[in-house]
Amino acid sequence: AVLHIKGISDYVTAKSSNCTIQSNTSVRCVLPETTHGKKTTCLLYDSEKDCAANRTAVLEYISNILITGIQPNLSWASGGRGITISGRNLDVVEQMWTRLTGDPKKPAECSVINSSWVCESPSAENSETPGTHIMLFHLTGSKEQNFSVTYQENPVFYNFTTTTTDDKQLLITIMKKEDNLQLNESEIQVSVLRDKGNQLKCNVIEVIEE
């Protein structure tokens, strides 16, 4: 099977021989490169030269996928910090992976959270910190892109005190060594160990540097 593509406005014609018949009702094709805009697509079988009407459709080529920025561009050495990806046409990306340059470990897969792509920073514990590393992003249908990420030492927490509020809630204050990670409340999880090994998750309400 061959996918035939013709431009509606620019008359560009291309063919893709990368079609696989998966079942009686499904054919998978890899789209060829062409200019952006609306195209007519036509699926041809074997030696067919003309398309049947039920195998013709309009397809729109959009501008190439592009990552324009990442936030934050800071991570702690052990990795695992959520990094939000911004860019152009990321809504059509099917999969995204990330890794550090020179890191032999398997790339980590990213995920979509609240309509945004989020990748966890890879570990840099075997490297000198603080330091800057190149984080590579691989997207389906696009070229690999890279951004600089500054790694700091892991955050250090120590000493905690407990007080009871007027409404009899337990308030726990935990000290954190000053750093440049700019942590927010959602990145810190605190749990209290209860009877029989059960854990009670606390509500982190504020992060203050010492």
C-alpha positions as CSV (number, residue, x, y, z in Angstrom):
1,A,0.0,0.0,0.0
2,V,1.2,3.5,-0.8
3,L,0.0,6.9,0.5
4,H,-0.2,9.5,-2.2
5,I,-0.2,13.2,-1.1
6,K,-1.0,16.2,-3.2
7,G,-0.9,19.9,-2.1
8,I,-4.2,21.8,-2.4
9,S,-2.5,25.2,-2.8
10,D,1.1,24.4,-3.7
11,Y,0.6,21.3,-5.9
12,V,3.4,19.5,-4.1
13,T,3.2,15.8,-4.7
14,A,4.9,13.1,-2.5
15,K,4.5,9.4,-2.0
16,S,5.2,7.2,1.0
17,S,5.9,3.6,0.6
18,N,6.0,3.2,4.4
19,C,2.5,1.7,4.7
20,T,1.7,-1.5,6.6
21,I,-1.6,-3.3,6.3
22,Q,-2.3,-4.2,10.0
23,S,-5.7,-5.8,9.5
24,N,-8.8,-5.9,7.2
25,T,-9.8,-2.5,8.5
26,S,-6.5,-0.8,9.4
27,V,-3.5,0.5,7.4
28,R,-0.6,2.4,9.1
29,C,1.4,4.8,7.1
30,V,4.4,7.1,7.9
31,L,3.7,10.5,6.4
32,P,6.4,11.9,4.0
33,E,8.0,15.3,4.4
34,T,6.3,18.1,2.6
35,T,5.5,21.8,2.9
36,H,2.9,22.9,5.5
37,G,-0.7,23.4,4.5
38,K,-3.7,21.3,3.5
39,K,-3.2,18.2,1.3
40,T,-5.4,15.6,-0.3
41,T,-4.3,12.1,0.7
42,C,-5.1,9.0,-1.2
43,L,-4.4,5.4,-0.3
44,L,-3.3,3.1,-3.2
45,Y,-3.1,-0.6,-3.1
46,D,-0.7,-2.7,-5.2
47,S,-0.6,-1.4,-8.7
48,E,-3.5,1.0,-8.4
49,K,-3.1,4.4,-10.1
50,D,-6.4,6.0,-9.2
51,C,-8.0,6.3,-5.7
52,A,-11.4,5.1,-4.7
53,A,-13.5,7.9,-3.3
54,N,-13.8,6.2,0.1
55,R,-9.9,6.2,0.4
56,T,-9.4,10.0,-0.1
57,A,-9.3,12.6,2.7
58,V,-8.0,16.1,3.5
59,L,-4.9,16.2,5.7
60,E,-3.3,19.4,7.2
61,Y,0.4,19.6,7.7
62,I,1.3,22.0,10.5
63,S,4.6,23.8,11.3
64,N,7.3,21.6,12.7
65,I,7.1,20.8,16.4
66,L,9.4,23.0,18.5
67,I,10.3,23.2,22.2
68,T,10.9,26.8,23.1
69,G,11.6,26.6,26.8
70,I,11.6,24.5,30.0
71,Q,10.7,25.5,33.5
72,P,12.4,25.3,36.0
73,N,15.9,24.8,34.6
74,L,17.2,23.8,38.0
75,S,17.3,20.3,39.5
76,W,18.6,18.5,42.6
77,A,21.4,16.0,42.0
78,S,19.3,12.8,42.4
79,G,16.9,14.0,39.7
80,G,13.1,13.4,39.6
81,R,12.1,17.1,39.5
82,G,9.1,17.9,37.3
83,I,10.1,20.1,34.4
84,T,7.3,21.7,32.4
85,I,7.9,21.9,28.6
86,S,6.6,24.8,26.5
87,G,6.7,25.1,22.7
88,R,4.9,25.0,19.4
89,N,2.4,22.3,18.3
90,L,3.3,20.0,21.3
91,D,-0.4,18.9,21.4
92,V,0.3,16.6,18.4
93,V,3.3,14.9,20.1
94,E,2.6,11.2,20.9
95,Q,5.7,10.5,23.0
96,M,8.6,12.4,24.5
97,W,11.8,11.1,26.2
98,T,14.6,12.9,28.0
99,R,18.2,12.1,29.1
100,L,21.5,13.8,29.9
101,T,24.2,13.9,27.3
102,G,26.7,11.1,27.8
103,D,24.3,9.2,30.2
104,P,24.2,5.6,29.1
105,K,21.0,5.0,31.1
106,K,17.7,4.4,29.3
107,P,15.9,7.7,28.5
108,A,13.1,8.6,30.8
109,E,9.6,8.9,29.3
110,C,7.7,12.2,29.9
111,S,3.9,12.5,30.4
112,V,1.1,15.0,29.9
113,I,-0.2,16.6,33.1
114,N,-2.9,19.2,33.0
115,S,-2.5,19.6,29.2
116,S,1.3,20.3,29.5
117,W,4.2,18.0,28.8
118,V,6.2,17.3,32.0
119,C,9.5,15.5,32.2
120,E,11.4,14.4,35.3
121,S,15.0,15.6,35.5
122,P,17.4,12.7,35.1
123,S,19.8,11.9,37.9
124,A,23.2,13.6,37.9
125,E,24.5,12.1,41.2
126,N,27.7,10.7,39.6
127,S,28.6,14.2,38.3
128,E,30.0,17.2,40.0
129,T,27.4,19.4,41.6
130,P,26.6,22.3,41.4
131,G,27.1,22.2,37.7
132,T,25.4,22.6,34.3
133,H,24.3,19.7,32.2
134,I,22.7,19.4,28.8
135,M,19.3,17.8,28.9
136,L,18.2,16.1,25.6
137,F,14.6,15.9,24.5
138,H,13.4,13.5,21.9
139,L,9.9,13.8,20.4
140,T,8.2,11.6,18.0
141,G,8.1,13.3,14.6
142,S,10.7,15.9,15.5
143,K,14.5,16.4,15.8
144,E,16.1,16.0,19.2
145,Q,16.5,19.3,21.1
146,N,18.6,20.2,24.0
147,F,18.5,22.7,26.9
148,S,20.9,23.5,29.8
149,V,19.9,22.5,33.3
150,T,21.8,23.5,36.4
151,Y,22.1,20.8,39.1
152,Q,22.4,21.7,42.7
153,E,23.1,19.4,45.7
154,N,20.0,17.6,47.1
155,P,17.9,19.7,49.4
156,V,18.8,19.1,53.1
157,F,16.0,19.0,55.8
158,Y,16.8,18.8,59.5
159,N,15.2,19.4,62.9
160,F,11.5,19.6,63.2
161,T,9.2,21.0,65.9
162,T,5.5,20.5,66.5
163,T,2.9,22.8,67.9
164,T,-0.9,22.6,68.2
165,T,-3.0,25.3,66.6
166,D,-6.1,26.9,68.2
167,D,-8.3,24.5,66.3
168,K,-6.3,21.6,67.6
169,Q,-4.5,20.8,64.4
170,L,-0.9,19.6,64.5
171,L,1.6,22.1,62.9
172,I,5.0,20.6,62.1
173,T,7.8,23.0,61.2
174,I,10.8,21.4,59.4
175,M,14.1,23.3,58.9
176,K,15.6,23.3,55.4
177,K,19.2,24.3,54.5
178,E,19.3,27.3,52.2
179,D,19.8,26.5,48.6
180,N,19.0,27.9,45.1
181,L,16.4,25.3,44.1
182,Q,13.4,27.6,44.6
183,L,11.2,24.7,45.8
184,N,7.4,25.2,46.0
185,E,4.9,23.5,48.2
186,S,3.8,21.0,45.6
187,E,7.3,19.6,45.4
188,I,7.6,18.6,49.0
189,Q,5.8,15.7,50.6
190,V,5.7,15.1,54.3
191,S,4.1,12.1,56.0
192,V,3.6,11.1,59.6
193,L,4.0,7.5,60.6
194,R,1.0,6.2,62.4
195,D,0.1,2.9,64.1
196,K,0.6,-0.4,62.2
197,G,2.9,1.4,59.7
198,N,0.2,3.5,58.2
199,Q,1.2,7.0,56.9
200,L,-0.7,10.2,57.1
201,K,0.1,12.7,54.4
202,C,0.6,16.3,55.6
203,N,-0.6,19.4,53.9
204,V,2.5,21.6,53.2
205,I,1.4,25.2,53.5
206,E,4.6,27.2,53.1
207,V,8.3,26.9,52.2
208,I,10.6,29.4,53.9
209,E,14.4,29.5,53.6
210,E,16.3,29.6,56.8
